[in-house]
Amino acid sequence: MTRCQKVEWLLSVLLIVFFILTMYATLQNYDLWGNSTTSPLEIFAIFALMAVAIAWVINYIIKIITSIKTGRDGRKIPLIWIFAPVFFTIATLVLINGTYGFSEGFDFLEVPAAFGIFITCIAYNIYFFVFFGKRTPMYVTLVLYNIAALGYAAAGNLIQFAHNVYLGFFIPAVIIGYLEFYIRERISSN
């Protein structure tokens, strides 16, 4: 694993840890009537989460620049790394209501929305397939990623928001993918 990949794995773990800590601190301080003040734990967790998220994005940009400079991943992979987050942001904004959020008279948009959600889920799979680089697709993690995302969406009756479930499961899938990558390297070096 390259240094950039190790940093990306560590930052992904920290993202999940600080996200959970932020949710815990927020729920501990939750007051229905808005009478409680913000706790120090909540402030720390939020700032730590923002700092780790910014570091993750900076490392991601460094990963793209390094890949372009070395040419190790070809020309197409860095382009996917650049434009996929833009596509996912636009798709999430356009499909924010899923397939059931249309009022009467606009219900004809449910079919294009369902098609858009399907295409976005396919795009998440393609992006995850090339996330680790041209030479190292993580097949086992990709299968687990799909099973987890679709299983959670089906169990939670969230199929109309499957693209958001894929987004939510992306960072945990990256963590598991890097573990698979590490195990592969260990096996191949022995």
Rosetta blueprint (number, residue, H / E / L):
1 M L
2 T L
3 R H
4 C H
5 Q H
6 K H
7 V H
8 E H
9 W H
10 L H
11 L H
12 S H
13 V H
14 L H
15 L H
16 I H
17 V H
18 F H
19 F H
20 I H
21 L H
22 T H
23 M H
24 Y H
25 A H
26 T H
27 L H
28 Q H
29 N L
30 Y L
31 D L
32 L L
33 W L
34 G L
35 N L
36 S L
37 T L
38 T L
39 S L
40 P H
41 L H
42 E H
43 I H
44 F H
45 A H
46 I H
47 F H
48 A H
49 L H
50 M H
51 A H
52 V H
53 A H
54 I H
55 A H
56 W H
57 V H
58 I H
59 N H
60 Y H
61 I H
62 I H
63 K H
64 I H
65 I H
66 T H
67 S H
68 I H
69 K H
70 T H
71 G L
72 R L
73 D L
74 G L
75 R L
76 K H
77 I H
78 P H
79 L H
80 I H
81 W H
82 I H
83 F H
84 A H
85 P H
86 V H
87 F H
88 F H
89 T H
90 I H
91 A H
92 T H
93 L H
94 V H
95 L L
96 I L
97 N L
98 G L
99 T L
100 Y L
101 G L
102 F L
103 S L
104 E L
105 G L
106 F L
107 D H
108 F H
109 L H
110 E H
111 V H
112 P H
113 A H
114 A H
115 F H
116 G H
117 I H
118 F H
119 I H
120 T H
121 C H
122 I H
123 A H
124 Y H
125 N H
126 I H
127 Y H
128 F H
129 F H
130 V H
131 F H
132 F L
133 G L
134 K L
135 R L
136 T L
137 P L
138 M L
139 Y H
140 V H
141 T H
142 L H
143 V H
144 L H
145 Y H
146 N H
147 I H
148 A H
149 A H
150 L H
151 G H
152 Y H
153 A H
154 A H
155 A H
156 G L
157 N L
158 L L
159 I H
160 Q H
161 F H
162 A H
163 H H
164 N H
165 V H
166 Y H
167 L H
168 G H
169 F L
170 F H
171 I H
172 P H
173 A H
174 V H
175 I H
176 I H
177 G H
178 Y H
179 L H
180 E H
181 F H
182 Y H
183 I H
184 R H
185 E H
186 R H
187 I H
188 S H
189 S H
190 N L
